[in-house]
Amino acid sequence: MAARLVDIIPRQQFMVAIQAVVGGDVLARENLKALRKDVTQKLKSGGDMQRRRKLLEQQAEGKKRLRMVGNIALPRETFIKVYKR
């Protein structure tokens, strides 16, 4: 069920954990990958490796912050697809 939900739920700005829980026990867990912007695109021909690492670390820090406070909105079609089968 969790694996099917990963395919149905649209990707979000941050990583989302999907768990199948029954009576407090986690039966299955899947991660929904985060959308990522190519922050190194503006660096010319590879650019400075330190600058590249800094940009990627800044992006990772922002995603971490989003994961703490972020909420996701599921479209109506998602629920319809889950209950169809």
N, C-alpha and C positions, 0 to 999 in steps of 0.2 A: 504494500500500500504506500509506504513512504517513497519507494523508488518511482512509483507511478505519479505521485504528487510532484516530484522533482521535475518530471517531464511536462506536467500540466501548468504549474505555477510559473508566471513570468519572472525573469531574473530581476533582481532589485539592485540598488546602489551599493548594498553591503551584503555580506554572506548571511544566509538565513539557515538555521538548523531546523529540519523537519523531523519530528519524532512521532512514532506510533506508541502510545502509552495506554496500558490497561492496568487499572488498579494500582497506579504508582510505579509499575515496572515498565521500563523502556524496552519494547520488543524490537524496534527497528529505528535506525537514525540515519538520515541522509543530509548532506549539505547542499544548499543551492548556491552556486557560485555567484560572486559579485560581478557587476558590470565594471569594466575598467576602461578608462580613457588612456590613450597613448600619450603620456606626458613627455616622452622622450622624442616625440616627432619633431619638435622645433629645434632640437640639437642637430647641427649640421654634421653630416658624415660621421655619426657615432658620437662626436663631441667628447668633452672631458668626462672621464669615468666617475670622478668625484661628484660632478654636477648631476650626472645621470642617476647615481645612487641617491643623492640628496632628493631629487624629484620623486623617485620611487618610494623613498622612505616617508616623504611628506604625504604622498597619496595613501600609503598604508596607515599612517597615523590618522588621517581623516576618516578612512573606512572604519578604523577601530572606534573612533568617537561616534560615528554614525550608528554603529552596532549597539552602543550603549543606550542611545536615546531614540533610535529610529523605530518607526512603525511601518508596517507594510499594508498596502491596500490591495485586496484581491478583487479582480473583476468578476462580475456575475457569471460570465461564461465558464470560469474555473469551477464553480460549484456545480454547474450543469454538467460539465464533462465528468466530474467525479461521480455524480449520482447516476449518470447514464448507464454505466456498466456495472 
